[in-house]
């Protein structure tokens, strides 16, 4: 295999909603590029990119697949990304290293919510985008509708036709190319098309669209604009230059037409990628954590960025990387800038999905893989000697679905944790943690389908049976008014005894409140003298403010840490439901001690019990976590989605329109978001999506609090 330089490499992400035909397109591109001898099919479970058992089981991509084709002395690296919103992590990883995105649109379904969401990722990453209208041979294909939706979503003036279908539908076999001013016509058996003059009945439309393409191309370059005004037209090469400039600036989204399944117009599209899409050398480069720009320069120092990891039986970790700078060679020793460990690249591969070809070296801008690195993960930077570049870690979306995981066989508990952590390495958009608070192993991801896919893998690949159970909610407890209590701990059983007495006041803490000066104790206003103050940011959120208000030495200073420890112990196991307590300030103002029997354990217990008694008198409330939820939904499903949110105790914060879709912003209790991804998909036929992020803790209603207290006491009785 030839070694390619940055100006010969095109890095492309194939993106689009599930069912748009990305994997089928990838097969056609590899076939045309001579990488595979025959095209596989999704139904046949023999494609190069969907080769993992879980992908063959579900008939769709779960992981991003790195592929390539050699075409006209250029290397096209392309990444086939998952289409389901549940597997958006694969899209995020691919966009870190792709220089251009090809948005594949199913012309039967048009621009879907998933298309729109991926479009936002492209905008955020400032990636050039080409629109590829696919499945034009389907009897229900509607090219014009899909085009109108694309213009609404991505900009009427930016979406510009390069091709259009003459006869979309069941008999589709003709495409007009207004850049080359040719018509392609395929015979029923397929193969290479006949290149024909544009028919008379199509000439007027073709000329009109060509003029629109020329104007759009000229607008992206002042010199081209002058040429256009001077000549009234542009040559094909001049148009290509203008389109390339428009792509890079995201001022133009060219539209092409294909049938991936029948391999119609795929060769012409690959020709466009080779001739027009910017090469790695024409892209700016990659920013480091400190904001410096590293260009794709094969003469620079060696630096790689790892964007994806897969773990395969009998082989172990496969790390996929992009060469940002320099030339990396087999057996190079590099340094991982995260762990600072040395890593040897014992083997280098050019990757075509399940097929890997050994190569001696890869140059800046190229994408490849290596195996058996010791401690390298997604988002890591690998550098040559004395190179200090470090590229930012990949930022994945917040999880939207969480569940607790239990092994059916308790002997498998440790193995389950290992498997889940391995899955996180492959797909960082899933998270796993053991919650000491909830006493559950919590597994979270982008949706129920996402996690069910991981469950299938555990049970079929790893042969470990697991059960998903509803996760507990991390409630919090707090108080709403002032309360006072005292407690004497006294124990005498021969020899040295135990004695400690603590008098304290608790009250709700709010940021910025002044230090106490007077408390009403036993109905009497009592002045308080603050001798010491400690403020603690609690690990579970909120604050504890602890005041030492002891005067006259009734409790020696050496016992104050023990009192604080007793209070903190009770805050870790709140008096109402055993949940963490927060946002409380405590003033210890009086007490007693014994010259012989007082010790730390006595005051720890006295402080703990005094705090508990005061807490119960301070009108305690349970707090629940609430989340910001943003739903993007087609207008015709708006009412159903709003009704469902209201049943989930949601507070609607606002509504807006966004590229033809409706956006609902709400605050929803975490308890009510369980299985929301599944419900939303059911309500909208899979046409809506949502994001969620932690907002705050809020008090539950009296009715909900009673239910929680009852459930807690019943569980205590059962134990």
N, C-alpha and C positions, 0 to 999 in steps of 0.2 A: 504494500500500500504506500502511495506517495505521502511524503511529509509536506504539510501545507503551511504556508505563511499567513499572517493576519489578513492580508489583502485578498486571500483566496478562500477565506472561511466565512460562512454565513451561519449565524446561530439563531434558530427560529423555535418559538414555542407554538405548538398546535393547541389552541384553546377553544372552548365553546361548551355549550350545555350538553348534558348526557343525551346520547342518541343523535348528535349532530353529524357523526361519521368521521371523527378524527382518526380512530384506529384504522378504519378501512382506507382512509386517505394515506396514512403512513405506509400501509402495505403497498399501495399503488406507487408511491414515491420511491420506496426501496426497490420495488420490482423494476421500475423504469431506470433506476440508477445502477441496476445490476448487482445489488447487494444480496437479493434473494432470487432463486430461480422461478418461483411461482408465488402468487399472492394467496395468503391465508385469509380466512374469514372469521368473523366473530362467532357466527353460529357453528362453524366447524371447529372452534376452539384451537386453532392452530396459527394464530397471528404471532408476529415476532414480539410485539409489545405487551399483549395481555397473556403472558405465558405462565403466570403463577396460578396455582390451583384455585385460589379464591376468586380470581378474575374470570377464570373459565367457568366456575360455578355460577357466578352472578351475571356473566355475559357483559361486563363493563369494566373499564379501567379503575383500579384502586390506587395504584402507585404511578408516579411519573416514569415514563420509559424513555431512556436516551437512545437515539437512533441516528443513522447517517445515510447519506447517499453521495456518491461522487458523480458530478454532472458537469460536462464541458470544462474540465480542468479546475473545477471548484469543489469544495467540500461543503455540503449542506448538513450541518448538525441540526437535528430537530428533536424536540421533546414532546412526546404524546402525553398530554396531561389528562387527569380524570375530569369528567364532566359534572358529576354529582357535586352539589354544594357541600355535602358531607365530607368530601375528600379535597377540599380547597387547599389544604396544606401542600399537596402536590403541585398545584398551580403557583402558589407563593414561592416554592423552592425553584421551579423552572424559570420564573420571571427574574430571579436574582442573576441568572447567567445568560438568558436569551437576549439578543439584541433587537429582535423584531418578533411581533406576535401575529399569527394568522388566526383570525377569529372565524371558525367554521360555523355557519348558520344553516340549520335544517329548514329548507324553504317550505316544508309542510307545516311546521310549527312557528316559523318566523323568529323574531327576536324575543327570547324568553327572559324571565327574571334572571336566570343563571347567566345569560349572555350579558345582561346589564351589569350584574355584580362583577363579573370578570373584567368588563370594560372599565369599571372603577379601579380595579387593581392595576390595569394597564395605565390609566391616567395618573394614578399615584406614583407609579414607577417611571412615568414619562416614556413609555415604550411605543415605538412605531407600530401601527396596526394595519393589516390588510384584511378585508372582508371577503370570505370565500363562500359563495352561495352553493350549497351542496344538495344532493338528492333531487335534482331537477328532473330526473326520470320517473319520480313517483307520481302516481295518478292524481294525488291531491297537492302536488307542488304549486305554490302560489308565489312566483318571483316578485311580482309588483308589490304585493302586500309586505313581503319580507323586506324589500328595498325601502318602502315607506317607513316601516318600523325602525329600520337601521338609521334612516335620516333623522327620525324623531329622537332616537337615543343618542346618536353620536354627532349630530350636526348636519343640517340640510346642505350647507355649502361645503362640508368636508367630505361627505360620502360621494365619491365620483366614480362613475362607471368606466371600466376599461373593457368589459365584455357584457353582453346581454344574451339571453337565450332566445332563439327564434320560436321554438315550439316546446315550451316546458310542459311536462306531463308524461303520460304513459308512452308516447312516441318520441320523446326528446332525443334529438340527434344532431341539432345544429346550433352553433354559437357564432355570433358576430363579435370580432375583436376590433374595437375602434382605435386602438393604438397602432395596430398593423394594417388596419382597414382590409381585413380578410374575413372570410367565413369558413368555419370548419364543419365538415359533415362526416358523420360516422356511418359505416355500413352496419346492418343488423348484427353481424358477428363481432363487431367492435374492432380493435386494433388501431392502427394509425388512421387519422382522418384524412379525407380529401380536403385540400386547401383550394377554395373556390373564390371567385369574385363575389362581391356582395350583390344579392339580387336587386333588381330595380325597385321592388316594393319595399325594400329595407334601406335603400340608399339615403333617403331624406332623414330618417331617424338616425342612421349611422353618422351622417355628416353633422347633424345637430349635436349628437353626443360627443363626437370627436372635437368639435369646436369648444364644447364645455370642458373637455379634458385638457385641451391646449391652454385655455384660459387659466384653469386651475394650476397647471404645471408652470405657466409663465409667472404667476403671482408669487411663486416661491423664490424667484431669483431676479434681481434687477436687470442683469445682462439679458436674460431670456425675455423679460418684459420689453426691453428696448428692441430686441430682435423681432418680437411678435408685432409690435407697433410698426416696425419698418417693413417686415415681409407679409404681415397679415396671417402668418402661420408659423409652425415650428416643424423641424425635421423630427424623425422618429428618435434619433439619438438625443436631440435637444429636449424632447418631451420626457425621455427617460431621466435625464439630468434633473429636470424640474420636479418630476414625481419623486425621485430620490430625496431631493431637498425638502419636499413637502412631507414625506414620510418621517424624516428625522425630526422635523419641527412639530409633528403631529397636526399639521395643517391640512393633511390630505389622507383619506382612507380609501384607497383604490378597491374596486369591487371586481371580483373574478367569478366565473361560473364553472362548476364541475359536476360530474357524477363520479364520486370516488369508487363506488361499487363496480361501475362499468369502465373505469379508467378513461373517462372522457375528459379531455382538456387538462389532464394532470401534467403531461409533458410541457404544454405551453405555459402552465403555471410555474413549473420548475425553471423554465427558461427565463421567466420574469424574475424569479428569485435570484438567479445567477446574474442577470444583467442589470437589475435595478435596485434590489434590496441592499442596504449598506453593509459592507463587510465589517469584520471586527476592527480592521485598521481605520475605518471611517467613523467608528463610534468613539465617544469621548474617553472611555476607560472606566475604571471603578474607583470610587472614593474610599479612602481608609477611615478608620475611626476618628483620626484627628483632622479629617477634612481635606487631606491632600489627594490629588488625582494621580492614579497610576494608569498610564496608557498601555494599550496592548502592543508592546514593543518586544519583538523577539531578541533584540540586542540588550535588553535590560536584565536586571538580576532576577533569579528564579523566584517566582511566587505563585502559589496556587490557592484557589478558594474552593472548599468542599461544600457542595450544595445539596447532596442527597446521599443516603446510605441505604443499602438493602442487605439483608442477611439471608443467605441461601444455604440449604443443606449441602454438606460435604465440601463447602467452599468457605463459609463464614462471612465476614463483613466484606462488602464491595463498596468502596467509596468512589463516588462520582465527583469530578472536579472540573473547574475551568482554569486553564493556564492564563493568569493575568499578565505575567511578565516573564520574559526569558524563554529558554528552551529546557524542558525537563526531560531527563533521560533515564532509561532503565538502570536501576541500582543507585540512583541519586540518594544521598542522605539529606533530609530536610528537617527543619525544626517546627514543631507545632506551637504556634504563638499563644495558644490558650493554656496548654498543659506544660509547655516548654520541654516536652519530651522529644527525643530524636526519633524520626521515622524513616525507614528505608523503603523506597519504592522498588520492590523486587521485580515487579512486572507492570507493564503499561499496556492498556487496551484501548482500541477504538471499539465503540459499543454499538451494536444493532439489536437492542432488546436482549433476548436470551442468547444471542450470538455475540461472541467477543473475539476480536482479532488482535493478536499481539503486535505491538509496534515498538521500535527502538526509542522513539522520542516524539514529543508533542510540543508545538510552538505556541507562543502567546496568541490568545484568542480561541484556541481549540478546546474541545471538550473530550475528556477521556475518563478512564477508571483505573483503579488499582485495587489490590486485595491484601488482606491480612495486616493492615496497619494496627498498631497496638492500642492507641487511645485517641483516635481521630473521629470526630463526629460532625454532623451537619453544622455549617456555619464556622468551621475552623479554618484558619489560615496556615498554610505550610510554606516555609521560606527556606531559601538557600542560606549559606553561611554569611553572617554579618548583615542580613537583610532584616529590617525592622517593620515592614508593612504589617498591618493588622486590619482586616476588613470587618465591618460590622456584622454581628450575628444576624441571622434571618429572624424577622419578627412575624410570628404566626398569629392567626386570629384567636381571640379568647374562646374557650370551650362553651358550648351551648347545651350540652346534655351530660348529665352525670349519673352514675350508678355505683352501687356498692357491689363488689365482687367477692364471691365465696367459692372455694373449691368444694366440690361434692364430697371428695375424700379429704379429710382434714390433713392427712399426711402430705397432700399436694400443696399446702398453703405456701410454703417457701418457693416451690417451683412456679406457682401462679405469679407471685411477685416478680420473679426473674423474667418470666415470659412478657409480662406487661411492661417492664422496664426496657426490654429488648424492642418491643413494639414502639415505645416512645423514641428510641434511637432511630428507627426506620421512619417514623411519622411523628415529628415533634408537635403536631397539632392535637395529639392525644397526650394526656397527662395522667400520672398515677402517683398516689401518695397514701401512706397510712395515716389516718387521722387519729391521733391520740385522744382528741376530744370526743369524737364520735365512736371510737373503737371499731372503725370499719376501714377496709381497703377501698379507696375511692378512685374510680376510673372515669375520666371525663374526655369528651371529644366534641365533634361538630354536630352530631345528631345520633338518633337511635340506630339508624341504618349503619352509620360509621362504627359504632361500638358492637353491633350485632355481627358485622363483618369480622371484627377482631375476635369475637367469641367463636365464630365459625373456624377461624384459623387455629385458635387454641385447641378446639375439640377435634379437628380433622388433621391438622399438621403436627401438633404437639401431643395429641392423644391425652389431653387433660380435660376432664369434665368440670365445668364451672356453672355457677348460678348467679344471675343478676338479681339483686334485691334493691328495693327502694332505699336510697341513701337517707340517713337522718339529716335533719336540718340543724345547722349550728346556731341555735338560739343564744341570746344573751339576756342577762338579768340586770336590772338597775332599780333605783329608788326614785320617788317623786317628791318626797318631803323630808324634813328634819326629823330625827328620832334619837333618843338617848337610851342607853342601857349600861348596866354594870354586871360584872360576874366575878364571883369568888371561886377559885379552884383551891380545894383543900383536901388533902389526903394524908392520913396518918396510919401506918401499919407497922409500928415498931421501928426504932432507929430514926434516921432522918426522914422527915415527911416532905410534903409538897404544899406550897402556899403561894398564891398570887392573886391579887385582886385588881381589876382594871375597870375604870369608868371612862366611857367614851361617848362621843356624839358623831353621828354620820348625817350627811346631807348630799343632795345631788350636786355633781360638779359640772360647772359650765366654764368654758374658756374665758379668761379675763376677769373672773369674779374676784373681789378683794379678799384679803386674808380675814379670818374671823376675829372679832373683838369682843362680842357678847353672845352668850347662848342662854336660852331659857331652860334652866335645869330644875326639875321638880317645881315648876311654876314660878321660879325666881330668876330674874335677869342676873346673869353671872358674867363678870368680866373675865376674858380669856387672854392670857399672855403667851404668845407664840415663842417658844424657845428654839424650835427647829422645824424645818419644813423640807419634805422630800417629795418630788414629783416623779411618778413612774409612768412611762409609756408602756402599756400592757401588751404582751406579745399577741394577744387576741383582739387588740383594738381598744380604743378608749384610754382613760387615765385613772390612776389612783393617786390622790394627794394625801400625804400623811403628815399630820402636825403633832409635834411634841409640845404639849401645853402644861407639863408637870412643873409645879413650883414647890419649893420647900423640901425637895428630895424624897417625897413620899414613895416614889419608884426610882430606883437608881438608873442612871443613863445606860448602864450596861445591859439592862433588861429590855430597853426599847426595841432593839432589833428582833428579839424573840416575840414581842407583841405584834410587830409588823409581820413577821413570818406567819403567825397564827391567822392574822387577817387575810394575808395573801392566800393561804391554804383554802380558806373558805370562799374567797373570790374565784378560785379555780374550780370550785364545786358549789355553785350558787345554792342558796337555801330553798329556792322554789322548785327547780327542776334539775338541779345538778349542772346547769349550764354556766359558762363563765359570766362573772359579774363585771361591770365596767362603769366608768364615769361617776365615781364616788369620792368624797373627801372625808377623812376621818380625823377627829381631834381627840387625842387621849389627854384628859385634863386632871384625872385624879386616880387614886388607887391605894393599895396598901401592900406591904411586904413584911416578911418575917426574917429576923436576923440570921436564923439557922435554916429554916425550911424553904426559903425562897430560892428558886433556880430558874434556868431558862425554860425548861419544859413546862413549869407551872405557869409562867407568864405567856407562853405560846398558847397553851390551852385556854387560859383566861381571856386572852385577846380574841381567840377564835370564837368562843361562845358568846362573848359580849357583842362582837360584830354580828353574829348570826341573829341574836335576839333583837338588836337594833334594826337590822335589815327587815325583819318581818313586820316591824312596827312602822316602817317608813313608806308604806303604801307601795310595795314593790311591783314592778311591771316586767313583763317579758318583752324583749325586743326580737324582731325577726329581720333577717337580711333581705333587702329589697334591691332589685336590679334595674338598671336602665335597659329597656328593650326597644329596639327600633325594627319595625316590620316594613318590608317593601312588598307591595301587593298590587295586582291588577285592580283597576277601578271597579270592575264588576263583582269582585269578591270582598270589597271594602266593608260592606255591612255585616257579612258573616264573620269576618275577622274581628271587627269591633265588638260584636255580640259575644264572641268567645272570650275576648280579653276581659270584658266586664264580669263574666262568670269566674274569672281568675283574680278577682279583687284588684284589678289594675286601675291605676290613676292615669288617665290620658293627659299627656303634657302638651300635645300639639299634633297637627297634621299638616302635610305639605305635599306638593307634587314634585316628581323627580323623573325626568325623561320618559314621560308617558305612564309612569307608575305612581301609586299613592304611597306616601311614607307616613307611618304612624309612630309617634314617640310616646312611650308609656313607662311608668314605674310599676314593676310587678314583683310581688313577694316570691322569693326563691322557691318556696314550697309549691307555688302554683305553676312554676315553669316546668315541672317534671313532665316529660313526654310532650312538651309543647311543640318540638320540631315535628313530631309525628302527627299531632293534631292539626298543625298549620298546613302540612302537606296534604292531609286528608280533606280539609276544608276547601283548599284552593286547587286541588288536583296537581299539586307539586309546582304551582306557578309562583309561590311566594317564598321569601327568605327572611331571615332576621339575624340580628346580632344582639348580644347581651353583655353587659359589664356591671360589676359591682357598683352600687350607688351608696348605700348607707344602711344603718339599722334604724328601724322605726318600731314604735310601740304597737303591739297587736291590740285588737279590740277586746273588750271584756269577755265576749262570747268565745272568741278564739282562745283567750287565756284560760278560761275555765276548762275548755276541751284539752288543752295541753297539760294542765295540772292534773286532770282526771287520768289522762293517759300515762303520765309519769308515775302517779301513785299506784296505778294498776300494774305497771311494769315492775315497780319496787316490790309489790306484794307477791308477784309471780316469782321473783328472784328469792 
